[in-house]
Amino acid sequence: MKKSNSLKDFLTLTHRIMHLALQGLLRVDFLHETSKILMEFSACDSVEMWLRERGKFYRSEVKRATNQPFYFEIMPSGKDKQGRVIPDFKKCTCFEKICQDVFI
């Protein structure tokens, strides 16, 4: 049975992630550690995170039961008609379209 998280649990989660952010870790290390924290907190089997910074998109994924538990990539980017930087997907699945809409 999954336990429900309290406000105190979410505050603790926020403090753990902010503590990592203030350590000056490399992006890949920050995303890896944050993904592990989120996976532990949510009891999910995998977590995928996207980070947009200075016109670049970073994607990471961590999985609980796999031979490659962490994946990291810098996504290519392009510009839309309004000149906004957006991820340049090689193929555009429904999920990737949703991610693109969120980033814009």
C-alpha positions as CSV (number, residue, x, y, z in Angstrom):
1,M,0.0,0.0,0.0
2,K,1.4,3.4,-1.1
3,K,1.7,5.9,1.7
4,S,0.5,9.4,1.1
5,N,3.1,12.2,1.3
6,S,2.5,15.0,3.8
7,L,3.4,18.7,3.5
8,K,6.4,18.0,5.7
9,D,7.6,15.3,3.2
10,F,7.3,17.7,0.3
11,L,9.3,20.4,2.2
12,T,12.0,17.9,3.0
13,L,12.1,16.9,-0.7
14,T,12.3,20.6,-1.7
15,H,15.2,21.2,0.7
16,R,17.1,18.1,-0.5
17,I,16.8,19.3,-4.1
18,M,17.7,22.9,-3.3
19,H,20.7,21.7,-1.3
20,L,21.9,19.8,-4.4
21,A,21.3,22.9,-6.6
22,L,23.5,25.0,-4.3
23,Q,26.4,22.6,-4.3
24,G,27.5,23.7,-7.8
25,L,27.4,20.1,-9.3
26,L,27.8,19.5,-13.0
27,R,24.4,19.4,-14.7
28,V,24.7,15.6,-15.4
29,D,25.5,15.0,-11.7
30,F,22.7,17.3,-10.5
31,L,20.1,15.6,-12.8
32,H,21.3,12.2,-11.8
33,E,21.1,12.8,-8.0
34,T,17.8,14.7,-8.3
35,S,16.3,11.9,-10.3
36,K,17.3,9.4,-7.7
37,I,15.7,11.5,-5.0
38,L,12.5,11.9,-6.9
39,M,12.4,8.2,-7.7
40,E,12.8,7.3,-4.1
41,F,10.2,9.9,-3.0
42,S,7.6,8.9,-5.5
43,A,8.2,5.1,-5.4
44,C,8.3,5.2,-9.3
45,D,10.3,2.7,-11.3
46,S,11.7,5.5,-13.5
47,V,12.0,9.3,-13.7
48,E,12.7,11.4,-16.8
49,M,13.8,15.0,-16.3
50,W,14.3,17.9,-18.7
51,L,16.3,21.0,-17.9
52,R,16.3,24.1,-20.1
53,E,19.2,26.5,-19.5
54,R,20.6,29.2,-21.7
55,G,19.0,27.9,-24.9
56,K,20.1,24.3,-24.3
57,F,18.0,21.3,-23.3
58,Y,19.3,18.5,-21.1
59,R,17.4,15.3,-20.7
60,S,18.1,12.6,-18.2
61,E,16.4,9.3,-17.3
62,V,16.9,7.0,-14.3
63,K,15.4,3.5,-14.1
64,R,15.3,1.2,-11.1
65,A,15.7,-2.2,-12.8
66,T,17.8,-2.0,-15.9
67,N,21.4,-2.6,-17.0
68,Q,21.7,1.1,-17.9
69,P,20.1,2.8,-14.8
70,F,21.0,6.4,-15.9
71,Y,20.9,8.1,-19.3
72,F,21.9,11.7,-20.1
73,E,21.8,13.7,-23.3
74,I,22.0,17.3,-24.5
75,M,19.1,17.7,-26.9
76,P,19.6,19.6,-30.1
77,S,17.6,22.8,-30.3
78,G,16.0,25.0,-32.9
79,K,13.9,28.1,-33.0
80,D,10.1,28.4,-33.7
81,K,8.4,31.1,-35.8
82,Q,8.6,33.5,-32.9
83,G,12.3,33.0,-32.4
84,R,11.9,31.0,-29.2
85,V,14.4,28.2,-28.6
86,I,12.7,24.8,-28.6
87,P,13.9,21.2,-28.5
88,D,14.6,19.8,-32.0
89,F,13.2,16.3,-31.9
90,K,14.3,13.8,-34.5
91,K,10.8,12.2,-34.3
92,C,7.9,13.9,-32.6
93,T,5.9,11.5,-30.5
94,C,2.9,12.7,-28.6
95,F,4.9,12.8,-25.4
96,E,7.7,14.9,-27.0
97,K,5.0,17.3,-28.4
98,I,3.7,17.8,-24.9
99,C,7.2,18.5,-23.6
100,Q,7.8,21.0,-26.4
101,D,4.5,22.7,-25.6
102,V,5.5,22.9,-21.9
103,F,8.9,24.4,-22.7
104,I,7.4,27.2,-24.9
